[in-house]
Amino acid sequence: MSGWRRASVAVSLAALAGVVLRIRGIGGAPPQSGGWRELSGDEMR
Amino acid sequence: MQVGLVGTGIVGLNVARELCGLDSSLRVALLSGTPARRETIAGALGTQVIEQGGEAEACDVVVLATPDDQQVARLPGLLAAGVHVVCTADAPLSIDQLLAFQDDAIDARRSVVIGAAMSPGVTSLLAAHAATLFDRVTEIDIAVSGTAGPACRARRRNAMSGSTMERRDGDWAEARSGSSRELVWFPDPVGAQECEKASLSDPRVIDRVVPDLAQLTVRAVRTDAKRTLRHPPTDPLGAVRVEVRGMRDGGSATTVYGMVDRPGAVTGALAAAIVPLLVEGTPAGVMGPAELGQTTRLLRWLKSRGLKPATFEP
């Protein structure tokens, strides 16, 4: 019985992790600083 | 100079518009399309557009803006006619098929530029330019968002299934398209988008100008088939992001470039900008835009047309 309980807990945690990753995406920590700026003409020489 | 244009869809219209802006003495011969469509384009762009086109032989350069398979089918005839060719085809299979015309292009002493599109054309230019900032480049990761016309959208949907080739640990390896979902930050206003591995031709084209990378990948934003079928947008905003890593001044470094605009407009501007380079004289053969040796000139041209190459500063 405890085996079933452990298995169901593991499946639930895996599903929860899947939902979180699905919603938030993987590996893409938002940039905490900085930003985009247009390349200047001098940088394209 | 007379430039032939095959294809009168969103990309073709943008190419014609950009060509007319290059040089007032340039003439654009519309070599395909229904009479009504040719009349519409000629009416919109003025006397520089020759509505009834004529034969490709009369042209110095022909720009192909048709669906990919038609570009592959048309290329042998154009080389036989002795014209330079700019191809906007972007699917991996088409790129491989076009590259196979290398010997024919050399025999004809004509240049064929492939992938003259936002992806892989602009991504390869940005990657090539960023690579000049490094002592040694080890990794390039490309991300692409957005499509131009309906044919482009259909190709992107296909690109999200099947498999794709990428460089991993220095070797070519197969990856499953639609896998390895990752949030990618494009320049505003596109911003954060969820991207997945995609069967796009960017690695194939970039590998020719920045070879021997340890890692070279491409991801794309999945096209929402249901939404685009119900309300197909006309050339909405797209974006590219090129992240280059390597060694600089004895340490590891990263440079990130990006660009946001309508894919059809970007493709039109790039394809048109390549035309005068071919007339001025480029090596015979089949090559990507970044192999022309005019990377900064092409990027400056895109910038002068209102497109905005950008860099991310941490």
Interface residues (C-beta under 8 A of the other chain):
Chain A: L21 R24 G25 I26 G27 G28 P30 P31 S33 G34 G35 W36 R37 E38 L39 G41 E43 M44 R45
Chain B: H129 S180 R181 E182 L183 V184 W185 P187 D188 A192 E194 Y257 G258 T296 L299 R300 K303 K308 P309 A310 T311 F312 E313 P314
